[in-house]
Amino acid sequence: MHDRRFPAAQAHKLEDPARLEWLPPAEVLALLNITPGEVIADIGAGTGYFALPMAGRTGKRGRVIAIDAQPEMLEWIRRKMETSGFTNIQLVHAEAESTTLPGASCDLAFMANVWHEFPNREAVLAEAVRILKPGGRLAILDWRPDVERIAGPPLEHRLSVEECTSEMENAGFQPQAMGHVGEYSWLVVATRK
Ligand SMILES: C[S@@+](CC[C@H](N)C(=O)[O-])C[C@H]1O[C@@H](n2cnc3c(N)ncnc32)[C@H](O)[C@@H]1O
């Protein structure tokens, strides 16, 4: 494991109720245009902070594939599924660079608060191109480098929305929307050409 990966031992921080105030899932989901029946890959899903609300939007005709490199994170989601009754979340232990999902199988690939952790973003984008259907969407959310928050990653690890957008374009995505969300984050939504 490299030094930027969020440690599973700190997973409880992703469940801090204060997070619902400064990064409300509903505000993010409203920008993703999820429709019932869609298949969503939540890459770097962590404790399922976004995976569960997204599974609510896809309904039982669709599903969320929660992918994480740390099995302890997937265990958090499995426990949440038990208590919440969600059955349309599939847990996949894999790296973002090689998700093991079939090609052209997803409507939306979503990556939240993990972009700055990837050592090889080009490989992650190539994998997103592979798993998305033509016209599918890629949504990347990460920490703003211009607003400090003690709990977030160090400022020098954060990437700007402009850098992300340019890397997405180079990988074959067409940006559709970008902007700030919550108090400390940016979001880019792009389509696969
Ligand atoms: C900071 S957490 C964010 C979790 C969740 N997206 C959220 O916003 O609550 C980052 C997660 O990405 C996972 N991760 C980091 N690098 C990864 C990679 N290359 N492949 C798959 N998962 C990765 C970590 O294990 C961790 O669970």
The ligand as an ORCA input file, in Angstrom:
! r2SCAN-3c Opt
* xyz 0 1
  C     -11.142      8.443      1.514
  S     -11.945      6.947      1.184
  C     -13.444      7.528      0.408
  C     -14.560      6.542      0.482
  C     -15.886      6.988     -0.157
  N     -15.766      7.165     -1.574
  C     -16.387      8.239      0.487
  O     -16.277      9.332     -0.088
  O     -16.905      8.142      1.615
  C     -11.040      6.277     -0.192
  C     -11.335      4.814     -0.438
  O     -10.740      4.432     -1.692
  C     -10.105      3.189     -1.556
  N      -9.019      3.136     -2.549
  C      -7.905      3.884     -2.594
  N      -7.166      3.576     -3.675
  C      -7.847      2.596     -4.325
  C      -7.593      1.856     -5.511
  N      -6.499      2.054     -6.260
  N      -8.480      0.922     -5.886
  C      -9.622      0.699     -5.139
  N      -9.898      1.370     -4.009
  C      -9.036      2.319     -3.605
  C      -9.609      3.154     -0.126
  O      -9.421      1.830      0.313
  C     -10.737      3.877      0.603
  O     -11.729      2.984      1.040
*
